């Protein structure tokens, strides 16, 4: 069995290897005058060089130069130059072990260091245990150990010893966390936990599997099923506060291990590990199921009213003929009355003669029905489906406890009234019920007959609960997602400390008045300059017509030579099977090694199965079908790799590995410098079970589906992706991708289309130090929001809207800073906050202040959009790259007709991550061979300017076989590590 490793190869190199970059050499390997004196005491050239290297390595890394270790040539050359020695002379250094030992002993005294004692090792181990209490990752654990040794001025043990100490520390930290979770549990509770892993005859499966497999498709019985599971979890008697006993990093690790561990494997664990894992799963499942129940309730109430409105529309369509007939009769009646008025005849006689009184009386009942149907409120129509709501409403309200920020919230009083009604089995409401939470129209309808209608009251109250839950104005005990907004943000004490130390790291000043003064001056100048240029026709591609600025769409700027070159290079790409492409990209980047084991951190032992699992996600084939289409790989092997190695964080790490390699490739610099990016959503239809969970957006047709919202750098490097509902606004997710990736990309400017823009999104961007540049549809209809009145800019008066509320901004400035700091430190996902603000019926002051900031930023951006043709072209080019990449994604995601069939969010997230990773691998592979093809053409004497070459994208896929039987273990004969380009001569010889 292979020795367990704490550190990855790259991490070992970072901690223990001698650096070779110029900055590190200058900083750590430059000899002082005192150092030179010590070196000069050595008589022989090779001893002087060896002594100097030992000195610098011991001082910098805290370790000695090991036996037979040869420093990098950059270090040898740098130090040899300083001591006047030949770098090659190092080969003769320390041929006598005594010389090397003497040097080390002398340097220990010179540097004030010493060898490690048992007490030093104990202190280092304690530091490692403290680090391991928060994480399982080897690097911070080993780094804590090394830091302690260095702080104590102690010579580092060899790397293997430090790794063994780290592994021991991690084991101790795990056992301490396990003990903290189960130490206070009674024997009966422990037995109950163990029973979760045995098959319960009543349900034919283990209770743990039953809890984990809770349905998430919105449905009446599914919601009831969630409440049953939550009630069962509560009956176990596990206090959710146990989570506070261990650090969040250790908790998250235990959650990941529990999610990946099947019941049969958990039974083989030690009792403490098994029971601690079950405690974590019980608490985590309680939170997860509570969140899912709230989400399902929100969707069910939303669908109740959506169906009511659809029925109203359908009834209107069904009565179209009767309505048309009634309108015709009404027109005839008007004509008859007009005739009577013109001729002076009796109106009734004329009406009876021309129209017929009997016809009017005959149509009256039908007309009354049409009028009543068209004027029916959504609440009254929703009450027609009261039977379905009644099936889950009582159980739902009795299962959960709701809280509000309002001291005496009438909604909570109304919920208490309904609970008592359900508990007593009554159908009649009391004469006096809480109504302050209802709108005037709802109250009027509910009390239309004097006494409150219980059905209408119940539905209206639940609808209010839905809206308040979405905005987090009301929250739920035991939930993670449905908490007060304040609990999602950075703690106030942490914020105050960072602000006082000036370490917020935001893109705006701490002083709100100073920031407003600066942007006010900037806006005033830019508006006056825009007005001047518009009046005098000095704006490129923009004209002023009747006081309105009109932007002329710019023409496509891709030269014809680029299209011909693209076609030529596409024919030069080597033909490749997708499994071989993935394996080659892994050999270049090592991305598959990022899929580490959930507990041990080991790299995948079965590389083929790991790559097959990634391709199964990326092509939408799925693990089982991928196994059937693969040679030599079973479904069990793919399933094992996915269960223990594929997680959201390992997918992110693998994605970063490929994207970073692509970013650093010299050819990528032709497309951009990696500082700009675009984000956009791509719709995929849903079918089978996924269709029941999917939402319908009529913009994409009448079928349900899911969107994959992704971010793409200007170098065609993907850095983020997540599945979202097609009915959700893309704007709330725009910022998520910028903070949910691990690549080296430093995105400074983000392009989106209109769907990704909102004033609150504009408002967040300056705080996080980024620039937002959306392509706004109908920009001429959008107003500037200024500090001055419209008459200050008469030429632009048609474009000036409401003024900026500076008072509101200043009153909430500190809260805005706290919100920005919470986003930049990743304490909260931007979408979490933006969705709360977007769904709030009555936005709070912070949301309104953020909107005012957004109006300022949008105004500044629109001014620049009108003023700069370069900005418009840059934005259009960025969005074009994303739209072109969608075609490649559609081609890769081809199986199951490109439809989403996974009903759970986690499964859909895996599909999205796999698709991003496979497409990124294709893009990088194409980039490598695109560079080689260009190099070949230039060697043949072709003149290929970079201005033409930058229009050749790496998005081709015609040379890649994406379907068929996948072979993962075929030996490829690739001379010099690269495939041969398809050149005309090679093709003829092959034929």
N, C-alpha and C positions, 0 to 999 in steps of 0.2 A: 504494500500500500504506500502511495506517495506521501512524502512528508507534507503536512499541512502548512500552508504559507499564510502569513499575515499581510504581506505587502505584494502589490503587483510589481512587475519588472520596472515600470516607469517610476513608481514610488520609491523603490530601492535606489534607483539611480539618482532621484532628486535628493534623497536624504544622505546618501553615502558617497556618491561619485564626485570626483573632482570636476568643477565646471570648466568650460572652455570658452565661454563668451567673453568678449573684451571687457565689459563693465566689471564682471566678477573678478577677472584676472587683475585689473587695475586696483580694485577695492581690497581684495583679499590676498593677492600674491605679489604685492609690491613690498620690497625689503626696505626697512628703515635703516638709518645709519648704525643703530645699535645692532640690528640684525646682520649688517654687513661685517661688523667687527667680529661677531661670533662665527660667521661663515669663513672669514679670512684666517681664523685659527686652524682650519683644516688645511693640511699641506697639499694634498693631492687634488687634482682637478675633479675627478669623479666623486670624491668624498665631499668637496665643497658643494657641488651640485646636489648630491643626495641629501646632505644636511639641510640645505636651503629648502628643498622640497618637503622634507619631514617637518621642518619648522612651520611652513605655511599650511600644510595639511593639518597638523595638530592644532594650530591656532584657529583655523577656519572651520574645519569639520569636527574637531575634537577627537580624532582618531589617529592612529599611526599608519604609515604606509606599510601595507602587509607584505609578507614575503612573496617575491616574484611578481609584485604588482608594478606595472609600468604606467606611469602617468601619461595622459594625453600629450600629443606632440606640441599642442599650443602652450601647455604649461611648461614643458621642458624648454621650449624655445624662449619663452618669456623670462624664466628664471635663469637660464643659461646665459642670456644676454646680460643680466644684472650682475652675475658673479664671474663673468668672463670665462665661461667654460664651453666646451663643445657638447651639444645636446646628446651626441652619440656616446659620450663617455659615461652616461648613466648606466649603460649595460654592465659596467665593471663595478658599480656601487654595491657595497654590502655583500660581496662574495663571502666575506667572513661575517658570520652571524654576530660575532663579538663586537665588530665595528657598529653594526646597526643598533645593537642593544645599548652600546655606550652612547650613541647619539640620542637615542630616546631618553635614556636616564638623564643626560645633560639637559635636554630640552624640557623635561618635566620641571626641573628646577628653574630654568630660564623663563619659562612661561607661567610659573606659579601653579602648575597642575600636579596631579598625583594619580596613582592607580586607584581603581574603585575598591571600596571595602564593602563588607556585608551591610553596613548601615547605609552606604550610598545606594546599593542595589535595592534595599528595602524602600528607601525614599522614592527611587525611580519607579518601583513597582506600584507604590501607593498613587503616584501621579498617573500611571497608566490605568490603574483601576478607576480613578476619578474620571479620566477621559472616556474609558470604556463604559462607564455608567450612563453616558449620554449617546453613545454610538457604537456600532459594530465595525465601522470602517477602520482598516488597519493604519492608514496614514496618520490620523490625529492621535491614535493610541501610541504608535511608535514615536511620533514627534514629541508627545508629552514626556515619554521616557528619556529621549535624547536631550530635551530642554532641561530636565532636572539634572542630568549628569553635567551638562555644560554650566548650569548655574552654580553647581558645587565645585566647579573647576576640576572635574574628574575626567580621566581618559575614557573614551567610549569603549565598551566591549565590542567584539566583532558583531557584524550585522545579524548573524544567526542567533546569537545570544539575546540581542534586543528583540528579535522576532519572537523567540520563545517566551520572553518576559511579557510581551504584548499579548500573546495567545493565552498565557496564564491569567493575565489581568482581565482579559475579556471573559474567560470562564468564570472567574470570581465575581465579576460584575453581573453576569447573567444569573448566577446562583443567588446573589444578594437580592436582585430584583424579583426573582421567583419567590424567595422567602418573604419579601415585603408584601407581596400580593396575597399569600395564602396563610401567613402566620396566625392570623386572628380568626380563621374560618373554623367552624365546628366540625367534628368528624362526620356529622350527618350531612352538612353542606358539601364536604369533600366527596362523600359517596354519591351525592346527587350529581356533582360535576362529572364524576367518572361514568355515571349512567348515561351521560350525553353521548358517549361513544359506543354504546351498545344498541343493537336494533330493538326498537320498541314495537312489539307485536301490534299495537293499536294503529300504528301508521305504516308499518312495514319498512321502516328505515330508521337510521339513528336520528335522535333529536337534533344533533348538531347539523346534520345534512338538511333536515327539515327546516331548521332556522335559516341556514345559508341559502336555501333554494326558494326563498319567499318570492312570490310573483311581483313583478314591477310594472306589468301592463295595467293601465288604469281600468278598473272595473269594480262593480259593486262588491262582488264576492271576494275579489282580490284584496280590497280594503278591509273587509271583515277578517280575511285570513291574516293580514298584517297585525290587526289588533289582537287576534288570538295568540300570535307568536309573541307579541310584546307582553301580554298578560302572563304567558308561560315564563318568559325571561324574568319578570318581576317576582314570580313565585319561587325562583331559585334563591332569593335572598342575598344577592351579590350587590354590595354597596358601590354605586358608580364612583364615589369619592376615592376608592382605592387607586384610581388612576393617578391621583395627585401624589402618591407615595414614590413614584419613580419618575425620572426625567423624561421629558417628551420624546427625546431621540430614542431612548431605550424602549419606550412604549410603542412608538411607531415600528421599531424593528420587530417587536413581539407580535404586533398586528400582522405584519408582512409574513412572518413565519407561520402564524396560525392560519392565515388565508390560504397558504400554499400546502398545508399539511392535511392529508386525508385522514379519516378516522382510523383506518387500519394501521397507518404509520404512527399516529399519536399514541396508540396503545403500547408501542415499543419504547416510548420515552420513559425516563425516570419519573417517579410519582410527582416530584416537585415541579419538574419542567412541564409535564402533561397538565397538571392542575393549574399552574400559573397561566399556561397557554389558554386553557378553557376560561379562566377568569377574564382574561383580556378579551377573548372572543365574545363572552356574554356581555360585557360592558360595551364593546365596540358594536355588536349587533343591536343592542338596545338603542344606541344612538343612530345607527344606520337605518334600522326599521322605522324609527320615529320620523326621521327625515323623509323616508320613502312614503310613509303614510301621509305626511303633510303634503308632499308633492302630489300624491295621488288624489287627495281630497281637493286640492286646488284645481287639478285638471278635471275632476268629475263635476265640480260646481261650474267650472268654465264651460264644459261641454253641455251641461244642463241648459244654460242660457243660450249657448250657440245653437243647440237643436231647437230651442224655442223660437229664436229668430229665423232659423231656416224654415220652420213650419209656417211662420207668419208669411215669409216670402212665397212659399209654395202655395199657400191658400190664396195669396194675391194672384199668383199665376193661374190657379185653377178657376178663379172667378173672373178671368180676363174677359171672357165672352159676355158674361152678365154685366160686368162693369162697362164694357163698350156699348152694350145695348142701353144701359141706363144713361150713359153720357149722350147717346144719340137722342133719346127721349127728352133729356134735359135741354138739348139744343133745340129740338122741335118746340118745346114749351116756350123757350125764350123767343123764338121766331114768332110763335102765335101771339104772345103777349105784346111783342113789338108791333105786330100788324094791328092788333086791337088798339094800341095806343095811337098809331098813325091815322087810323080810319075813324076813331072815336066810337068803335063798336064796344059792346059789352065784353069784357075780358073773359068771363067764364064761358059765354056762348062761343066766342072765337076759339077758345082753348078746347072746348068740347067738340067743336066742328072739325078743327084741324088736327088735333092730337087724340082726343078721346079721353074723357074723364075716367072711364073704366080702365084704360091702359095705365094711367097714373096710379090708380088704386091697386091694380093687379101687380105692379112692380114694387110697391111699397115694402112688403115683407122681405123680399130679396135684397132690396137696397138697404134696409135696416141691418140685415145680416152682414152685408159687405162693409158698411160703415163700422159696425161693431167689431168685425174681424180686423180691419185695418187700424183701428184705434186701440186695440188690445195692447196692454203693456207687456213687456218681456217677463215681468214677475208673474203676471196672471197666466201667461202661456207656459212658463216654467212649472207652475203648479199642476199642470196637466200630467207631469211626470213625477208627481209627489210620491207615488208608490215606490219607485226605485230609490229615491232619496231616503225614504223612511227605513229602508233595509239596512242602511249603514249609519245614519245620523246619530241614533241613540248610542250605539256601541262606540262610535268615534268620539263623541263628546264626553262619554263616561270614562274612556280610556286615558284621555290626556288632560293635563292641567295647563291652563293658559295664563299668561301674565301680561301686564300692560304697563307702559310708562306713565299712564294717567292714574291719578290717585283713586278716583271713583269712576271707573270706566263703565259706561252704560252697556257696552257690548258684553263685558264679562258678567254683568248683572243679568243680561238677557240669556246668556249661555247657562247661568245657574238656574234661571227659570225653566229653561228647556230640560235641563238635567232632572229637575224635580218632577217635571211633567212626565218624562220617560220612566223615572223610578216608580212613580205612583200609578203608571199605566193609564193616565187620563188623556183625553183628547181635547178637552176644553180649557182654554187659557183663562187665567184670572182676569177680572175686569180691569185691573191696573197692572200693566206690564211695562218694563223699560222700553222706551221708544226713541230716546235721544240719539241713538246710534244710527237711526234710519233717516233716509231723505224724506222731504216733505211729500213728494209724490207717492212714495211707498207707504207712508203713514196714512195718507188719504185713501189709498186703495185698501189697506188692511182694515181700516175702521169704516169702510164705506157703509156697512150695515149696522153701525153702532158699536157692536162688540167686535173685538179683534178676531180676524180669521186666522185660526192656528196654522193652517198650511202656508198661507202667505207670510205670516210672521216668522215661521221657522225658516222658510227658504230665504227671506230677506236677511235674517240674522246670520245664516250660514254664508250668504254671499258677502256680507260685511266682514265676517271672520276671514274669508278667503282673501279679500283685498288687504286686510290689516296684516295677515300672515306674510303675504308677498312683500310688503314694505317693511316688515320686521317692526311695525308699530305694536304688534302683539307677537309674543314668542311662546315657545313650548318648553316645559321642563324636560330635560333629558335629550335635547336635540343639539346637534353641532351646527347645522346650517341655519336653523330658525332660532337665532339668538338676537339680542338687541344689537343694533348697529355698533354701539360703543364697544362691545366685547370683541368685535372683529378687528378693531383697530389696535395699534400699538398702545400699550398702557400709558396713562398720563404721566406717571412718575418717570418712565423711560424717556418719554418725549421731552419733558421739562429738563431732564439731565442732558440730553443731547443738544437741546436748544441752547442751554447755558454754556455748554462747551463748544458751541458753534460747529457741531458735527452732524447736522441734519443731512448734509449732502444733497440739497435740493437745487433746482435751477432758478430759484427766486430768492430775494433777500429775506431776512428775518423780519425786517421792518416793512409792514404793509404800505404805509404812507410813502416811503421811499420808492417802493416798486410802482405804486400807482402814479407817482409824479413822473417817473421815468417813462412808463408806457403812455401816459397822457401827452407828454412832449413828443414822443415818437409818433403817436397816432396823428397828432395835429399837423406835424411836418409832412408826414406821408400823404395825408388827405389833401393838403394844399398842393403838394407836388403832383398828385394824381389829377386833381382838378385842372391845374395849369396845363399838364400834358394832354389831357383830354380835350380841352378847349382849343388847343393849337395843333391837334392831330399828330402828336408825337408819340403815341402809344403804338407799339408794334402789334398788329393783328387785333386791335381794339379801336372801335369808333364810338363817338358820342352822337346819338340820334334822339332828338326831342327830349333831351335830358336823361336819356338812358344809355348806359354803357353796353355795347354789343361786342362779344368776343367772336372773332372769325375762326372757325376750326382750322387748325394747321394741317398741311398736307403730309402724307407719309414720307419720311426722310430716309428710307432704306434704298441705297443705290442699286441699280440693276445688276452691277457687277457682283454684289453680295449674293444675290439669288443664284446666279450661275456658279459662283464659288461654293455655295452651300450644297447645290446639287452634285457638284464634282466631289466634294469631300465626303458626302453621304455615301457615295459609291466606293469610297476607299476604306470605310470602317470594316474591320474584320467581322465575319459572321460568327456569332457566339450564342450559346445556349444560356438561358438566364441563370441556371445553377452555377455554371462556370464563371459567369460574370460576377456573381456574388462572392464566390470563393476568391477570385482574383482581387477584388476590391478589399476583401478581408486581409489578404496577404500584403496589400499595400498599406492598409490603415489599421488592421487589428480590431475592427469594430465588433466582431462577434465575441471577442474576449471581454467586452463590457457587460455581457449578459452573465453576471456573476451569480453564484449560488446564493439563495436567500439567507442562509445561515453561515456557511463556511466562507463565502466570498470567493470560492474557487471558480476558475473559468470553465466553460462547458467542456466536458470530456468528449462528447460526441458532437464534433463540429458540424457534420452533415445534418444531423437531426436538428440542431439549432438553426442552421440556415434554412432548412426545410420549413421549420415553424415560422420564421420571418416571412418566407415567400408565401406560405399559406395565408398569412394575414394580408400581405401586400397584394396578392392576386385575387383575394376574396374566395379562395378555394376551400379554406378551412383545414384543420389538422387531419381529420379522418380521410377526406378526399385527397389531400396531399399525400398521405401515406399510400393510398391506393394507386396514385399516379407516379409514385417514386420507386426506384429500384433499390432494394436493400435497406429500406427504412420502414419501421413499423409505426403504427399509430401510437403504440405505447411509448416508443422512444421519443416521438415528437411531443406527446402529452407530458412526459416527464420533464423534458427541457422547458416547455412552456410553464409548467406548474412551478418549478423551482428556480428558473432563470429569467423568464420573461415577466417583467414588471414595468410599471410606468417609468420608474427611475432608471432602469437598465436600458429601456428603449431610448430615453432621453440621452443617456451616456453614449449609446451606440450611434445615435443620430449626430451627436456632437462630434464624435470621432470622424465620421465621414465628411460632415460639413467643414470641420476644421482642415482636414487634408485638402478638400476642394478649395477652401479659401486661400490656403497657402500655395496652391499650385500657380506657377508663374502665369499661365495662360489666363487664369481667372481675372487677373488684373486688367485685362482688356475690357471686360464687361463692367467693371466698377471697382471701387476700393472697399466695398463691404460696409459702408456707413449708411447706405440707404436700403430700404426694403419696401415691399408691398405686401398687403394682406387681403385675402378675399375668401369667400365661401364657395364651395362647390357642392351642388345638390346631387344626392343619390337616392333613387327610389327605394322604398322598403316593401318587403313582401313577407308572406308567411307570418310567423309570430311577431316579427319586427313591425309589420304593418299595424298591428293593434296598439303598439307603443308609439309609433310614429305620428307626427302631426302633419296636417295638410295646409300648404300655402298655395293658394290659387295662382300665384305668380308662376309656379312650376307645374301647374296642372291640378287635377282633382285627386291624384294619388298621394298617399302619405310617403314620407321619406325623412332623410337626415342630411344635414350639411356637415362637411368637413371644412373647418375654418383653419387656414394655414398661413404661415408667414414665409416669404421668399426674399432672399437678399438680392441685391443688384448683380451678384455674381452667379445667380441661379442656384444658390445654396439654401435648402430648406432648413429652418431652425425650430419650427413649432407647428403643431396641428392638434385640433381637438374637435370631437363631434358636438354639434349644437342642434337645437330644434330649428327647423326651417321657418317657424313662426316667430322666433326670437330675433330681436334686432342685432345685427352684426356689430353695431357700434359699441355695445357693452363689452365685447370680447377683443376689441382692437388692441388694447394695451396688454392683455394677458400674455400673448406670445413674446413680447419684448422682455418679460421677466420670468418666463417659464421655459428657459432653455439653458444649456450649459456650454454653448459654443463660444469661440473666441470673438465672435462678431460683436462689434460695438455699434449698434444701430443708432444713428443720430436723427434720421428723418424717415418717416413712414408714410407711404402712399396708400390710399384706399379709394374706393368709389363712394358714391353718395350714401349707400347703405351703411357704411362704416363711420359716418359722421354724425355728431350731435354736439350741442353746445357744451354739455357736461364732459364729453370726451376732449373737446378742445380745451376745456378748463383744467383738466388733469395734466395735460402734456407739459406746460411750463414748469409745473412743480417737480416732475420727474426728470427734467432736463432734456427732453426730447422735442423734436419738431414734427408737427402734424401737417400733412399736405394732401388732403382729399380732393378728388375730382368731383366738384359739386354740380349736380344737375340743376339747370335753370338758375344759374348763379345771378342772373340779372334781377330775379325776383326776390333775392335775399337782401336784407337791409344791413347797412352799416350801423353799429351802435357806438355812439360817440359820447365824449364828455361835454361837448359844446352843443348848442342848438343847431338845427338844420340850416338856419340862415348864415351860419359861419362859413358854410361851403355851398354857395348858391348854385354852382354848376352841378353839384352832386345831390341837390335837394331831394330828387326822386328816390335816391338810394339810402337816405338817412332814416333810421327807425327810432325807437325809444332810446332815451339816454341811459347811460350806465349808472347803476345804483351803487355809488362808491361807499355810502354809509354801511350798507349791508355787507360789503366786502371787508371793510375794516373791522366791523363788529365780530366777524367770524374768521379773521385772519389766522389766529393761532390754531383753530380747528382745521382750517385748510392746510396749514403746515403739517399738522399731525396726520391728516389724511394722506398727504403726499409722502411723508416719511414712512407711513405704514405700507404704502405700495412699493417704494424703492427698497425697503428692507424685506420685502416679500412676507410681511406679517399677514397680509390679506391679498387675495387676487382682485385686481381692479374690477373685474366683472361682478364680483360679489357685491361690492358697494354700488356700482352703477345700476345693477338690476334692482336693488332696493330703492334707489332714488327714482328709477323709471316707473316702478309699479306703485309708488306712493300716490294716493289720491290727493293728499295735501302735503306737498313737499315741505320739509323742514327748512329752517333758515340756512343750514349748511349746504343743502342741495341747491337752494336758490342762489347762495353766494357763489357756488361753483359754476352755476349757469351764467352768472354775471361775468366771472373770469373768462368763461368760454366765449361769451359775446365779444369781449375785448380781443381775445386771441383770434377768433374767426374774422373779426373786422380787419385786424392787421394782416391776416393771411389773404383775405379777399383783395385788399389793396395791392399786395404784392402779386397776386394772381393776375390782376388787370395790368399791372406795371411791367411784369417780367414774362416775356415769351419763353425764356429759358426754363423758368419754373414750370410752365404749362407743358413744355416738351419733356422735361425730366419726369414729371408726374405721369404723363401718358406713356412714356417708354417703360417706366417701372411697372405700371399696370399691365402693359402689353406682355411683359415677361410672365407675369402670373397667369394671364389668360392663356398664353401659349403652353405653359406648364400643365394647365388643366387637361389639355388634350393628351399629354403623355400619361397623366394619372388615369384618365378614362381608359386608355389603352392597356395599362397594367392591371387595373381593377376590373378585369374582363369576365371572370367566372361568375356563375349565377346571374348571367346577363347584366352584371354590374349592379345588382340590387343588394341592398343591405338585408340580411336575414337574421342577424343576431339581435335578440330582443333586449339584452342588458346593455347598460351604458358602458360597463367595463369591457365587454366583448367588442363593442363598436369602437371604443378607444384603442383596443389592440389592432383592429382592422386599420384604423386611421394611422397609427404609429408605424405599422408594418408597411403600409402604402408609402408613407413619407420616406421611410428608410430605403425601400427598394428603388423608388424613383431617384432618391439622392445617390444611390450606388450607380444607377444607370447614367445619371448626369456626370458623376465624377469619372466613370469609365470612359464615357464619350469625350470628356474634356482631355483626358490623357491621350487618347488616340487622335483627337482633333489636333492637339499640339504636335503629335508625331507626324500627322499627315501634312500639316503646314510646313514643318521643318523639312520634310522630304521635297515638297514642291519648291521651296526656296533653294534647296540644294541643287535642284534641277534648273535653277536660274530664273524662276518665276518671281515677279515683283508683286508681292501681296502686301499692300499698305495696311497698317493697323486700323485705319479709319474704315476700311472695308471689312476687315476680319472681325471687328467687334460686333458686327451684325450677324455673324454665324453662331447660332445657338447650339448648345449641347443637348437638345431635346429630341433628337431623332431616335426612332426605335425599330425602323424597318429591318435592320440588320440583326435584331435580337429575336430569338425564338422564345416566345413567352408561354407557349402551350405544348401539349404532347406529354410523353413519358419523361419524367425528370430523372436524370442520372447524376448522382452526387459523388461517386467515388471513381470516376473514370480518370485515368492518368492522361494529363495533357502535356504534350511535348512543346514547350514554349521556349525557344532559344532566347537567351538574354533577358528572360522574364516578361517579354512582350510578344503579342501575336504579330504576325506579318500583315502589313497593310494589303488590301486588295488593289493591286496595280494592274493596268491593262495587260502587261506581259505575264504576270502571274495567273491571271484569269484564263488567258489563252493556253498556257502550259497545262493548267488544271483540266481544261476541256480536252 
